Amino acid sequence: MTVHSLKLPRERVGALVGPHGAVKIEIEQRAGVALEVDSESGEVTIDDAKAFEPVLALKVRDVVRAVGRGFAPDKAFRLFQDDVYLDIMDLTEFTRGDAKDLERVRSRLIGTGGKTRTSIEEASGANVSIYGKTVGLLGEIEEIQIAREAVEMILDGAPHTAVYKFLERRRKELRLHDLGF
């Protein structure tokens, strides 16, 4: 028996539990684990004693982390698929450490009306969540690589137009690859 503990922001506990416990129950049923969620502290305990497969317990840990980092549960459930991963980037590594700079960086990543975040998602196929001091990327390895490169371009100060051109070029490359070229 292995017990994993994670701490979620308290405001994300409701998303993990879901209405009438539906999200928590679905996670438990998919993997054969028991989740204990403390809504006061945000502490989540995963007991994998009855897990269907040991790998599923690790996937549950990533699903819980993804929900904690702002992903909707239905997006986080992609992590139950093989070849889907979670990458979390710390935005404080790209800022001077003050709250104003962090907010500026977050705003650049989201873009006007969410355009930048949406463009990254559409071009890469990865899901993107900007939450607190982190950017979460969820998808297959190649999707995450494209999204990470676009995010790093923005964090390094690249103009949005350059990032959009990069994403369009990568989207075309992916289509050609999918067609066997």
C-alpha positions in Angstrom: 0.0 0.0 0.0 1.3 3.4 -1.0 -0.2 6.7 0.2 0.5 9.9 -1.7 -0.3 13.3 -0.3 -0.8 16.5 -2.2 -1.8 20.0 -1.2 -4.2 21.9 -3.4 -5.2 25.5 -3.2 -8.4 25.5 -1.1 -10.3 27.3 -3.9 -9.6 24.2 -6.2 -10.9 21.6 -3.7 -14.5 22.0 -5.0 -13.4 21.4 -8.6 -11.7 18.1 -7.5 -14.7 16.9 -5.5 -17.3 18.1 -8.0 -21.0 18.4 -7.6 -22.2 15.8 -5.1 -18.7 14.2 -5.1 -19.0 13.2 -8.8 -15.5 14.1 -9.9 -13.9 12.4 -6.8 -16.0 9.3 -7.3 -15.1 9.1 -11.0 -11.4 9.3 -10.2 -11.7 6.6 -7.6 -13.7 4.3 -10.0 -11.3 4.8 -12.9 -8.2 3.9 -11.0 -9.4 1.8 -8.0 -7.9 4.3 -5.5 -9.4 6.0 -2.4 -9.2 9.8 -2.2 -9.5 11.6 1.0 -10.0 15.3 0.6 -9.7 17.8 3.5 -11.6 20.9 2.3 -10.2 23.1 5.1 -6.4 22.5 4.4 -6.6 21.4 0.8 -4.8 18.2 1.7 -5.5 15.3 -0.7 -4.5 11.8 0.2 -4.4 9.1 -2.4 -4.5 5.5 -1.1 -3.6 3.1 -3.9 -3.9 -0.1 -2.0 -6.6 -1.4 -4.3 -5.4 0.4 -7.5 -6.1 -1.6 -10.7 -2.6 -0.9 -11.9 0.3 0.9 -10.1 0.6 3.2 -13.1 -2.9 4.4 -12.5 -2.1 5.6 -9.0 0.6 7.9 -10.5 -1.8 9.1 -13.1 -4.3 9.9 -10.4 -1.6 12.0 -8.7 -1.2 14.0 -12.0 -4.9 14.4 -12.4 -5.2 15.8 -8.9 -2.2 18.1 -9.5 -3.8 19.3 -12.8 -7.1 20.2 -11.2 -5.1 22.0 -8.5 -3.3 24.0 -11.2 -6.6 25.2 -12.7 -7.6 22.6 -15.2 -11.2 21.6 -15.4 -11.6 17.9 -14.4 -12.7 16.8 -17.9 -9.4 18.2 -19.3 -7.4 16.7 -16.4 -9.0 13.3 -17.2 -6.9 13.2 -20.4 -4.1 12.2 -18.1 -5.6 8.8 -17.8 -4.7 8.2 -21.4 -1.3 6.7 -22.3 1.1 9.3 -23.8 -0.6 12.3 -22.1 1.5 14.2 -19.6 1.4 17.2 -17.3 4.1 19.9 -17.4 4.0 22.7 -14.9 6.1 25.8 -15.4 6.9 28.2 -12.6 6.4 31.8 -13.8 8.5 33.3 -11.0 11.6 32.0 -12.8 10.7 34.5 -15.6 9.9 37.5 -13.4 11.7 39.9 -11.1 9.8 38.6 -8.2 7.3 41.4 -7.7 3.6 41.0 -8.0 3.3 43.6 -10.8 5.7 41.8 -13.0 4.0 38.5 -12.4 0.7 40.0 -13.4 2.2 41.5 -16.5 3.6 38.1 -17.5 0.3 36.4 -16.8 -1.5 39.0 -18.9 0.8 38.5 -21.8 0.2 34.7 -21.7 -3.5 35.1 -21.6 -3.7 37.9 -24.2 -6.6 40.1 -25.0 -9.8 38.2 -24.5 -7.8 35.0 -24.0 -6.5 35.1 -27.6 -2.9 34.1 -26.8 -3.8 31.1 -24.6 -6.4 30.0 -27.1 -3.9 30.3 -30.0 -1.4 28.2 -28.1 -4.0 25.5 -27.4 -5.4 25.4 -31.0 -2.0 25.3 -32.6 -0.3 22.8 -30.3 -3.3 20.6 -29.2 -2.2 21.0 -25.6 -4.4 22.3 -22.9 -3.1 25.4 -21.2 -3.9 26.7 -17.7 -2.5 29.9 -16.2 -3.1 29.7 -12.5 -1.4 31.6 -9.7 2.3 31.5 -10.3 2.3 28.6 -12.8 1.4 27.7 -16.3 0.2 24.1 -16.7 0.5 22.3 -20.0 -1.4 19.1 -20.6 -1.0 16.9 -23.7 1.1 14.5 -25.7 4.9 15.1 -25.7 4.9 16.9 -29.0 2.0 19.1 -28.1 3.6 20.1 -24.8 6.9 20.9 -26.6 5.2 23.3 -29.0 3.1 24.9 -26.3 6.2 25.2 -24.0 8.2 26.9 -26.7 5.4 29.4 -27.4 5.1 30.1 -23.7 8.8 30.6 -23.3 8.9 32.9 -26.3 6.2 35.1 -24.7 8.0 35.0 -21.3 11.2 36.0 -23.0 9.5 39.1 -24.4 8.8 38.0 -28.0 6.1 40.0 -29.8 2.8 38.2 -29.9 2.8 38.4 -33.7 6.1 36.4 -33.8 4.6 33.8 -31.5 1.4 33.5 -33.6 3.6 33.0 -36.7 5.6 30.4 -34.9 2.4 28.6 -33.9 1.0 28.7 -37.4 4.2 27.3 -38.8 4.2 24.5 -36.3 0.5 23.8 -36.9 1.2 23.3 -40.7 4.1 21.0 -39.8 1.9 18.9 -37.6 -0.8 18.6 -40.4 1.9 17.5 -42.9 3.2 15.0 -40.4 -0.3 13.7 -39.8 -0.7 13.3 -43.5 2.5 11.3 -43.8 4.7 13.9 -45.4 
